[in-house]
Amino acid sequence: MSLAIRETEEELKKTASNFFWMDILVRLAPKINFTAFKALSSVGFFRGFKDSVSRNQALYEYDIYRNLTKAEIKWIEDNYPTKRWRNFLGCLADLAPLKKNGGGTHRVERRQLIENEIQLLENPPYDLTDDPSWVVDQETKLLGCPISISKIEISDTSQANTTCKEVINGRRGQSLCLAGNVKRVSDYKIKKGKSNGKTMSFLTIEDETCSMDNVVVFPDCREKYKYILYEGNNLIFCGSVTRGDNSFIVDNMHEI
């Protein structure tokens, strides 16, 4: 049995959680088109692997890798089974020397370029950690909704004294404040009584515990806060839930 076949069998035995980031970069990245790989990195698809890097670092290293020459990438692929670099920095350090010196570059200019990339890996020009707001934006754009962080988790919720789940489970009171993301706004024009012709709103809001449908904003409150009352906004809702009634009646709200 050839070394290549044995190596392939060993790779097939691995579970996803046993792969390292360098396995993904060297073995998987060349088989996926640019757009797909960037999308997978942005939504955290590779975060479950061993020694996983941040989403932004994955994108950063992938951009460097794909800009290597075909000969340099082939040198990395050929040497990876024996060298098994644990990070991309070590890989580039071995690649940088000229061929005659045991490395993978053919010209001094390429060696210097790789050495520059090593410097950029050691001192990135921007922060490669994953900002929660950026994670939410990427997951919403690519998946339709955030799956690892809720929108409300990226806001300051310190003023809240209850949660959607607590209200649904029976918490009642006159001075309740909860932090929620507005998932749905349904406006209703009142057709009789002293508020005839005015508009009230029924909301679905969501926090990190669950979503809640029975949120009511009466006309006077709605008119006062209508400029911040829109789907996708994060708000602190203050109001009351009376005994015998499941509706959360909003008295005031503000953005967070």
C-alpha positions in Angstrom: 0.0 0.0 0.0 1.4 3.4 -1.0 2.1 6.2 1.5 -0.5 8.4 -0.2 -3.3 5.7 0.2 -2.4 5.0 3.8 -2.4 8.7 4.5 -5.8 9.1 2.9 -7.2 6.3 5.0 -5.9 7.9 8.1 -7.5 11.2 7.2 -10.9 9.5 6.6 -10.7 8.0 10.1 -10.6 11.4 11.6 -13.8 13.0 12.9 -14.4 16.7 12.3 -13.4 17.5 15.9 -10.0 15.9 15.3 -9.0 18.3 12.5 -6.6 21.2 13.1 -6.9 24.6 11.4 -3.9 23.8 9.3 -5.7 20.6 8.0 -8.5 22.9 6.9 -6.2 25.5 5.3 -4.0 23.1 3.4 -6.4 20.2 2.6 -9.9 21.7 2.4 -9.4 25.3 1.3 -8.1 24.5 -2.2 -11.2 22.3 -2.8 -13.7 25.1 -2.0 -14.3 28.2 -4.1 -13.3 31.6 -2.6 -16.9 32.8 -1.9 -17.9 29.6 -0.2 -14.9 29.4 2.0 -15.1 33.0 3.2 -18.8 32.5 4.0 -18.1 29.3 6.0 -15.3 31.1 7.9 -17.6 34.1 8.6 -20.3 32.1 10.2 -17.9 30.1 12.3 -18.1 26.8 10.5 -14.5 26.0 11.4 -14.7 27.0 15.0 -15.4 23.5 16.2 -12.1 22.0 15.1 -9.0 21.6 17.3 -6.9 24.7 17.9 -9.5 26.7 16.0 -8.7 30.3 15.2 -11.1 33.2 15.3 -13.3 33.8 12.3 -11.3 37.0 11.3 -8.0 35.2 11.7 -9.3 32.4 9.5 -10.2 34.9 6.8 -6.9 36.8 7.2 -4.8 33.6 6.9 -6.9 32.3 4.1 -6.3 35.5 2.1 -2.5 35.1 2.6 -2.6 31.4 1.6 -4.6 31.8 -1.6 -2.2 34.6 -2.8 0.8 32.2 -2.6 2.1 30.9 -6.0 1.0 27.5 -7.2 4.5 26.2 -6.7 4.5 27.5 -3.1 1.2 25.9 -2.3 2.3 22.6 -3.9 5.4 22.7 -1.7 3.2 23.2 1.4 0.9 20.4 0.3 3.8 18.0 -0.4 5.6 18.8 2.9 2.5 18.9 5.2 2.3 15.1 5.8 5.8 15.1 7.4 6.0 18.6 8.9 2.5 18.8 10.2 2.7 22.5 11.1 0.5 23.5 14.0 0.0 27.0 12.8 0.3 29.0 9.6 3.2 31.1 11.0 5.4 28.0 11.3 4.4 26.9 7.8 5.5 30.3 6.3 8.7 30.2 8.3 9.7 26.9 6.6 8.4 28.1 3.2 10.3 31.4 3.2 13.9 30.2 2.5 15.0 29.6 -1.1 14.8 26.1 -2.5 18.6 25.7 -2.3 18.4 26.4 1.4 15.7 23.9 2.1 12.7 26.2 1.7 10.0 26.5 -0.9 10.7 29.8 -2.7 12.4 30.2 -6.1 13.5 33.8 -6.0 14.8 36.3 -3.5 11.8 38.5 -4.2 9.4 35.8 -3.2 11.4 35.0 -0.1 11.2 38.7 1.0 7.5 38.7 0.3 6.9 35.7 2.4 9.0 37.2 5.2 6.8 40.3 5.0 3.7 38.1 5.4 5.3 36.5 8.4 5.6 40.0 9.9 2.0 40.7 9.2 1.0 37.5 10.9 3.0 38.3 14.0 1.7 41.9 14.0 -1.7 42.1 12.1 -2.7 45.5 10.9 -6.1 45.2 12.7 -7.7 43.2 15.5 -8.4 39.6 14.5 -10.7 38.8 17.4 -14.4 38.4 16.6 -16.4 41.4 17.7 -19.9 40.2 18.7 -21.6 42.8 16.6 -19.7 41.7 13.6 -20.6 38.0 14.3 -24.3 38.9 14.5 -24.1 40.9 11.3 -22.3 38.1 9.4 -24.6 35.3 10.6 -27.7 37.4 9.9 -26.5 38.2 6.4 -25.4 34.7 5.5 -27.8 32.5 7.5 -30.8 34.8 7.9 -30.5 35.0 11.7 -27.7 34.9 14.3 -27.1 31.4 15.7 -24.2 31.8 18.1 -25.0 35.1 19.7 -28.4 36.8 20.0 -28.8 40.4 19.0 -29.7 41.4 22.5 -26.5 39.8 24.0 -24.4 42.5 22.3 -26.3 45.3 24.0 -26.1 46.8 27.6 -29.0 45.1 29.4 -28.0 46.2 32.9 -31.2 48.2 33.3 -33.5 45.2 32.8 -35.0 43.5 35.9 -36.8 40.7 34.3 -36.7 38.5 31.1 -39.2 37.3 28.6 -39.2 33.8 30.1 -39.9 35.1 33.6 -42.9 37.1 32.3 -44.2 34.1 30.4 -43.8 31.9 33.5 -46.0 34.3 35.5 -44.0 37.2 36.8 -46.3 40.2 37.4 -45.7 43.7 38.5 -46.0 47.4 37.8 -42.3 48.4 37.2 -40.9 45.6 35.0 -38.1 46.4 32.6 -36.8 43.9 30.1 -34.3 44.1 27.3 -35.5 42.8 24.0 -34.9 42.7 20.2 -37.9 43.7 18.2 -38.8 40.7 16.0 -42.2 41.8 14.7 -44.3 45.0 14.8 -48.0 44.7 14.0 -49.9 48.0 13.9 -53.7 48.1 14.5 -55.9 51.1 13.9 -58.5 51.5 16.7 -62.1 51.8 15.2 -64.1 52.9 18.2 -64.0 54.6 21.6 -62.0 57.7 22.7 -58.9 56.4 20.8 -60.9 55.9 17.5 -58.6 56.4 14.5 -55.4 56.1 16.6 -52.8 53.3 16.0 -51.5 50.9 18.6 -48.9 48.2 18.1 -48.6 44.5 19.1 -45.0 43.3 19.3 -43.0 40.1 19.3 -39.8 40.7 21.2 -36.9 38.3 22.0 -34.1 38.2 24.5 -31.5 35.5 25.3 -34.1 33.4 27.2 -37.0 33.2 24.6 -39.4 35.2 22.5 -42.6 36.8 23.7 -45.7 37.7 21.6 -48.0 39.5 24.0 -46.4 42.9 24.1 -48.8 45.8 23.7 -48.0 49.5 23.0 -51.0 51.8 23.3 -51.4 54.8 21.0 -49.9 57.5 23.3 -46.9 55.4 24.0 -46.5 54.4 20.4 -46.7 58.0 19.1 -44.0 59.0 21.6 -41.6 56.2 20.7 -42.5 55.4 17.1 -39.2 56.5 15.7 -37.3 53.7 17.6 -40.0 51.1 17.4 -39.0 49.1 14.4 -38.1 45.5 13.6 -34.5 44.6 14.5 -34.0 47.3 17.1 -32.7 46.6 20.6 -34.8 48.3 23.3 -35.4 48.4 27.0 -39.2 48.0 27.5 -40.6 49.2 30.8 -44.2 48.5 31.8 -46.5 46.2 33.7 -48.2 42.8 33.6 -51.3 42.7 35.9 -52.7 39.6 37.6 -55.1 37.7 35.4 -53.6 39.3 32.2 -50.8 37.8 30.1 -50.0 41.0 28.2 -47.0 43.1 28.8 -48.2 46.7 28.6 -45.4 49.1 27.6 -45.3 52.5 29.3 -41.9 53.7 28.0 -38.9 52.4 26.1 -35.5 53.5 25.0 -32.7 52.2 22.7 -29.7 50.2 23.9 
